[in-house]
Amino acid sequence: MTKMRTSWRKSQAASVGAILALGLLAASSARADRIDNGVAVFSALDKVTARTSKFEVPLNSTVQFGALKVTPRVCYSRPPEEQPKTTSFVEVDEIQLDGQEKRIFTGWMFAESPGLNAVEHPVFDVWLTDCEKPKGSIAQHSAEDPAAAASDAPAPAPEEDPFAQRRRVRR
């Protein structure tokens, strides 16, 4: 009987250990470092001419593709040793025939799932493919010159919720 209890306790301890190890693994992968980038890379399709184009857009700048204006606000990626995850918050406006602009898309695009939140327009499709030009981090500056890193380091910005000011529009 005591032999059975001892083996049960050992198996229970092994199960608890495995659960703790999985929990630590999940917690470490959930805290993967994200890289802020300065440029979002998009691909676009003109359905009339069957022409595909690749274009790079600096953050908070606007590039026009046909009748669409694409403006990325942020572009995040992960280090190469992590599982890929490239996301960008994008606003897309359509220039209508009367010259007015109409917002047709506002939201997150995911490079690994281009069909999930791509802009689907009767004439044009636009989707995120990559983020480029990572912004320098404080750790990179401190390796070069510790005194310069302390004086040049910007104050940390508070985390903003991109959906905080979002409002629903009925059509």
N, C-alpha and C positions, 0 to 999 in steps of 0.2 A: 504494500500500500504506500509506504513512504517513497519507494522507488518511483511509483506512478506520479506522486505529487511532485517529486523533484523534477522529473522529465516534463511535467505540465508547466511548472514554473519556468524552466529553461526555455520551453517553446514560447511561453507568454512573454518572457523577457526579450527573446529574439524578435517577436512580432512588434513589441513596443519600440525596440531599437530600429527596426526597419521603417516603422511609421515615422519616427523622429527624423531619420535620415531623409526620407522622402519629403517631409515638411521643410527641412533645411534646404534641400535641393530646390524645391518650389519657391521658397522665400528668396534664395539667392538669384534665381532666374527672373523672378518678378521684379527685382531691383536692378535689372540690367541697365547699365549706363546708356543714356541716349546722347546722341551727338547733334548739336544744333548746327545746321548748315546754312550757308548764305545764298545758295542757288537751288532752285527746283528744276528738274529736267522732265519735260513732258513729251509725249508722242501724240500726234494728231492725224486724223484721217479725213480727207476731203472726199466724200462719197460720190460726188459728181465726176471728178477727174480721176478717182482712185489713187490719189497722191497721198503718201504718208510723209510726215515731216517730224523731225525731232528738233525741239527748241529748248533753250535754257532761259530761265527767267529769274533774275535776282529777287530776293524777298521784297515785298511791298512795291514792286515795279509791275507794270502792265505790259504785256505783249499781245499783239493782235494777230489772230490766225483766222483768215477769212472774215466772217462777220462776228467772231467771238473775241472778247478781250479777257485774258487770263491773268489773274493776280494772286500769286501765292503769298500767304501771310507768315507761315512758319514751315520749316521742312526738317524733320527729324529722321535720323537713321541710327543704327547700332554699330559697334565696333565689328571688324571682320571676324573675330573669333566667336561672336554671339550669333544666335539664330537671326536671320535677316528680318528686319521690320522697318520699312521706310514709309513714312506718313507725311502728309502735307495738308494744311488747312488752306483751301482755295476758294476764291470767288470768281465766277465766270459771268460776264455780261454779254448780251447779244445786242448788236447794233441793228435796229429795225430799219425798214425801208424809209420811214419818215425821219431817220437820223437820231431818234431817241434811243437810249440804252435801257435794256430790261434785264434785271438779274435773273438768270436761269438756273444757277447753281451756287450754293454756299455750303461747304462742308468739308469733311475729311476724305482724302483719297489715299488709297493703299497700293503701293507698287506691287506687292506680292499677290494682291487680288484685284487686278485692273478692272474686272467686270463688276465689282461690288459697288463702287461709287464713281464710275466714270461719267463724264458728261455725254449724254446721248441726245443729239440734236438731229433734226431731219437731214441736214446737209453735212454736219461735222461731228466727229467724235474726238474727245480729248481725254487722256489718261496720264497719270503719274508713272514715270519709269525709274527715277533715281533722285537722289539729293547729292549735291557736290559742294565743294569749298567749305569744309568744316570751319567753324569759327574757333579761334584759339581759346584754350582754357587757361586758367590760372596755373595749373600744374605745368603746362608747357612753358609759360613765361618764367616760372620760378626755377626751372631747370637751367634756363639761359642766364638770368640775372635775378637773384633773390630780392635785391633792393628795388629793382624796377617793378617786379611783380607786386610788391606790397603797395607801391604808390600808384600803379596803373590799374589795379584791380577795381572793376566797377562794383558798386554796392549791389548785393543780390536783390533781384527784382522779386516781388511777391508772386507766387503762383497765381495765374489768372485762369479762371474757368472760361473756356471759349464759348460755352453755351449759356453763360450767365446773362448776357444781353440779347440772347436769341429770342425772337418772337415768331409766332406762327402766323402765317398769312393765308387766308382762305381765298381760293380762286373760283 
